[in-house]
Amino acid sequence: MNVALLYPEVYDMARFKEGRKEFPPFGVLYLAAAIRDAGHHVEIHKVTKSDPVHDLIGYDAIGFSLASSATYGIMLAARRQAQIDDDALVMVGGVHANFYLGDTLRDFAADIVSTGESDETILQILDHRHDHQFASIPGVMWTENGAVRSTRALPVSKDISHLPLPARDLLDVDDFVMTDRLAGREVRMAHTMFSRGCPFPCSFCAAGRTRIQYRNGDSARRELEHLVAQYDVAGFAIVDDNFIVNKVRVRDICTKIADLDLRWSALSRVDTVDAALLKDMAASGCIEVKFGVESGSEQLLRAMRKNTTREQITKAVRWSVDAGIGAKAFIIHGYPGENLATTHDTIDLLDKLGDELARVSLFRFVPLPGTQVYENSLEFGLRGTHRSSDWDGDWEKFHIHHNDRHWWGSERDFAELQAAYAELETFIEERWGLQK
């Protein structure tokens, strides 16, 4: 079978408007690997806003990957303008589809929409390309005799070590080997994914409360050895939503990769690390942990359902420094309820941490589709969502690069928020410089 998978050009979400490349489309790469291993021919097509039209004549099955809501419009344009054989199977999946199956099925005029990770079901879907008998496949939605039908998704597998390595060779090397993405250093590196999901309930994050899936140390080592041998990388960045959840699994990976002499970084919460674990990570090559600090206001941290404290933030940063690992803080400003007082709490915390923080990145709050805050827009007084009366059809506005839209509150609230953000931004840039 001849299969095409389309994905939106993946930019760093923090710098979406600038078009700065970030990590590759792992969902598509894992699917492509599974399809190819089953003996099918598969190709990957990159969709950009300037070039949404693709000639897909000759493909038996075509998959559209919705990596984020911000790229929904780009992918929808690609679907509507693409040249596709009448009998080709049209499949859709990805982050946006997970939250809005029915809308996606309708908008894309798709034969089938899949939820969650489709590694285990993609081959079953392809097997039913001709008869469209999808009722035995878990976690899908389709139209049959004019009626929309769906099946319940099965619990995801906890261990994903068995998955084939992502099919990076189907991309241009420049799309996944980079030299300016590892802790601010010029290191030839690639991105990796060693786990999926995050069990924590943060209300601003679309990955919250999803079952976490792990790869073991042998699986991680196999991929890293491949990256070194094929692409001569000297480092890697783990892009997992929250790499440090299960300390036993983290230690397993650290132990198995220590002798590879690679530099690496990962993301973490502040309340899942301890001093001993960070020392083990440093011994295996970790040079930076990017902590989701979000705010210095415990009032806001509770409102966000982050449920961390200033004390935990301080300890995590200091333990990292003691282990010889750089600590980077991610800050989100503008969550509903933010004001000058909460902003000053954040400035105070950052000031106290001072040089113990190697880097700080500041983002504006954006109500990302699928998050708890977005789905409860009335409770949070949000405007501009597709649930709101003022919806304008623009999905691209849900990017988080310098997004200064007025999402909630009165004009007076917004004016205070803008002034507070400017004060915080100036403080961070004067202390740590412009962060990338």
N, C-alpha and C positions, 0 to 999 in steps of 0.2 A: 504493500500500500504506500502511496505517496502522500506525505503529511507535511503541512506548513503550519508553523507556530508563529504568531505575530505578537510582538510586545512593544510597549511605548519606550522610547529611548529613556533610559533610567538616569535621572539626574539626582545629585545630592538634594534631598528634599529641603534642606536648609537654604540651598542656593538654586532652587528650581528655575527661577526666572533667568538666571545667568547661564543656564545650560551646562553647569559644571558636572562632569560625569562622576558617578559614585560607584556603588557596587553593581555587578551584573545582575541580570534577571534570573535569580536562582530557581524560581518556580518553573519557568520555561526550560531552563537547562536540565533540571532533574527529569521533567517530563520527556524531553528530547532523548535523554539517555535511556530511559525505560522503553520508549518507542523503538529506538535504534537497536537495543539489545534483543528486542523481540523479532528482529529481522525486517522491519519496515524502513523505508527511506524517509528521512526527516530533514527539513531545512528550517532555519530561523530567519524571520524577517523583522528588521527594526522599523518602527513607525515613528516618524517625526511630524511635527506640526506643518513644516514646510513641504513634506513629501508624504502625504497620507495615502496616495493612490498606489495600489499594488496589483500587478497582473498575476492572479492566482489560478488561471486556467491550467488544467492538467493535474491539480491536486485532488485527491480523493477525500481528504479531510482537512479542515482548516480550523485552527484554534486561536482565539483571541484572548490574550492575557490582560486582565485589568489590574495592573500593579497598584494603582491608587485611584482615589476618586478624582484627584487633580488631573489625571490623564484620561478620564472617561470620555470626554468630548473628542479628544484626538483619536481614540480607538473607535468610537462610534462613527466618526467621519471616514476612517479607514474601511470599516465594514460596509458603509453605504456606498462608497465610491469604488470598492474593489471589484475586479472582474473575476467572477467565480462560476464554475460549472454548475448547472442546475441541480445535478445529483450529488454535489459535494456535501459532506457532512459538516455543518457549522457548529462548532463547540465554543463555549465561553466559560471562563473561570477566573479566579483571582480575588484579590482583597475586596473590591467593590461588589463583585458578584456574590460573595459570601453573605453580605448584608442585605442585598436587594435582588434576590433571585428573580422574582416575577417581573420587576421593571427591566432587568437585564435581558431576560428571555424575550420580552416584547420589543424592546428598543433595538436589539441586535437581530431580530427575526431569526433567532438561533434554533437549531434542532434540539440542542441540549445545553443546559447550564449545570456546572458541577460546583459543589461547595467544598471548602476545606482543601486539604492536600490531595491531589488526584493521582499521585504516584501509583496507588493500588487499584485504581479504577479505570485509568486511561485506556488500557488494553481491552478491558471489557466493553468500553464505549466504542472503540474502533471495531470490535468484533460484530457490533450491531449497526454498522454503517448502512447496510442495505435495508434491513427490516425495521429499524427504529424501535425495536422491542427492548426498552430500557428498564422495565419494571423490576428486573432482578439486580439492578446495579444500585448500590447504596449512595445516598447523598446527591441525587440529581433531580432536575426538573425539566420537563419537556411537554410538548403539546401533542395530544393524541385524539383524533376525531373531533378537533375543535375545543377540547377541554384540556386545561392545564393539569398535569399530574406530577407528583413528586414522591420521592422515597426518603425514608429516614436515614441519616448518615450513621454509620457505625462508629463506635469509639475509636479514636486514632491509636495506632500502635505506639507504645511508649518508647520502644527502641527502633531507631531507623538506621542502624549501622549497616544493614543489608543493602541499602540503596546503592545503585551504581554512582560513580563519581559524576558530577554535573558535566554536561557536554560542552565545555568551554571552547573546544576546537571548532565548534560551529559558529563562533563569533570571531571578529577581528581581534587580534591580540591587544590592540590599543583599547579595546572595550573592557578588558579585565586585568591587564597588567599595567600598573601605574607607579609613579615615582614620588608622588607628593601627597600621600594619604595616610602615612603612618606616623602619628604623634608629632607632626610638624617636621619630620625629617625626610631627607632625600634618600629613600630606600626603595629599591625595586621590590614591589610587593603585589599581592593579590588579596582578594577578600574571600573569606570562607564562612560557612555556616555549619556549626557543630551541634546546634539544637534548634528547635522550633517551638514557638508558643511562649506564654508567660502566665503564671497562675495568679498574679496580683491584680487587684481591681481598680487601678488608676482610672479615673473617670474621663481623662483627656486622651487616652491611648486606645487605639483600635485593636491592639493585640491582647488587651487585658482579659483575664479569666479564660484563657484557652489552655487546654491540656498541653503540658510540655513534653516534647519528644527529644530523645537524646541519641547522639552517636558516641560510640566508645573510643578509647584511646587508639586502638588498632586501626579503626576506620579513619580517624583524624590523621594519624601518621601516614597512612596509605595515600591520602589526598595530598598531604604536604610533600611527601617524597616525589609524587607525580609533578607537582608544581615546580619543585627545584630542578628535577631532571629535564622537564620539557620547556620551562620558561625562565629558568635561572633566577628565581625569586630569592630574596634574602630576608623577607619578612611577610607577615600577613596580618590582616585585621579581621577579627571575628565579628560578624554583623548580627549575631543572635540578638533578639529583643532583650534578653537577660541571660547572659552566659553563665553567671554565677548564681545558681539556685541550689543544685545538688553538689555539695562539696566533694563527695566521693567520686562523682563522675568528672569533676574538674580536675581533681588530683590524678585520676587515671589518665586523662589526656596529657597533663603536665609531665607525668612520669614517662609516657611513651614517646614524647616529642623532644625531651630535654637535650638529647645528644645531636639533634639536627642543627643546633646553633643558629636558630632563626629568631629575629626580633618580632614581637607581636603585641597587639592591643585587643581590648574587649570592653563591652559595656556591662554595667552592673548597677544594681541598687546599692545603697549605702548600708542596708541592714542585713545583707546576705554574706558579707565578707568578715574575716577576722584576721588578726595579725599573722597567725601561722599559715593560713591559706595564701595570703599575699606573698609571703616569703617563698612558698613553694612555687607560686606562679613566676616570681622574679627569677628563681633558679632555672626555670625552663625557658626563659627569654622574654617574659612580659616586660614591656617598657612603659606602658600606659594603661590605666583603667579610666574609662569615661563614666563618671557617676551621674545618674539622674538626680541631681540635687533639687532642681525645679524652683525652689523658693527658700528664703530664710525666714518666712513667716509660718509658724506652726499652725496658725489659724487657717491659712491657705492650704498647707499640706494636708490638713484634715479634710478640708472642703474638696480637695482633689482626690481624696481617698488614697493618697500616697502613704499616709500613716507612718511617716518617719519623723524624726526629731532633729533639732539642731545638734544635740549631743551625738547622735548616731552619725550625722554628716561629718562632724569634727573628728570623731574617732576613725572613720573610714579613710579620710584624707591623711591623717597623721600616720596611721598604720601603713598606708601606701608609701609615704615618704620614707618611713623607717625601713621598709623592705627594698627601697631603691627603685620604686616604680613611680612614674609621674602620675599625678592625679589631675584629671580634667573634670570640670563641672559644667553640666548642661543646666541652663536656667530658662524657665518658661515665664514670661511676664504677660499679665493681662487676663489671667483666668477670672471668671466672674467673681467680683468681690475685691479684686485688686485695687489698691489706691496708693496714695503717697505714703501712708503709714506702713503698709505691708511691703512696699518697695524699699523703704528705709530699713526694714528688718533684713531684707536680702542684702542690701549694701553693707549693713553692720556685720552680718555673718561673713561675707566675702572679705571684708576688711580685716576681720579677726583671723581668718585663714591665711590671708596675705600670700607670702611667697611659698607657702606649702602647696598652693595650687599652681600647677605648671601652666594650665590653660583654662580659659573660660569661654564658653559659647553661649550667646544670648539669642533666644527665639521669642517671637511674639506668640501668644496663645491664638490658635485657630481651632474652631470646633470641627474636628475632622469627622466626616461621615462614618457612622457605625459606632462611635464612642458613646459612652453613657451620657455625657453632657449634650451631645448632638441629638440623641434620640429622646431627650427630655428637654427640648428647646423651650417649651412654655415655662417649665419650672425655672430655667436659667435665664429667661427673658431674651433668648437669642433671636436674631433677625438674619435674613439672607439664606436660610437653609432651604432645602427642597421641600421641607414640611411647612414652610412659612408662606403667608399670603403674598410676600414681596419677592418670591422666588423668581429669578431672572433666567434660569436655565444654564447658568455659567458654572460648570463644575471646576474649571481651572482655578477659580478663586480660592480653593481650599489647599493652596500651597503655603509653606511656612517660611518663605524667604521674604523678610521685611514686609510682612503682610499687615498693613496698618488700617485694615477695614474696621469700621465701627460695628462690632458684633453684638454688643449688649449694653444696657444701661442708657441713661439720659445723655443729652449733649454735654451737660455739666460733668457727668461721670467720665465721659470720653475725653473731655479736655483735661481732666485731672490725670487720667491714664496716660495720655500722650506726654504730658509734662513729666510724669513719673518715669516713663520709659526713657525719655531723653536724658534724665538725670542718671539713671542706671547705666545706660549705654555709654555715656561719657565717662562714668566712673570705671567701668570695665575696660574700655579702650585705653584710658590713660594708665591703668595699672597693668594690663596684660596685652595690650595691643589689639589690633583687628584680628579676630580669630577666623580660621578656616577649618 
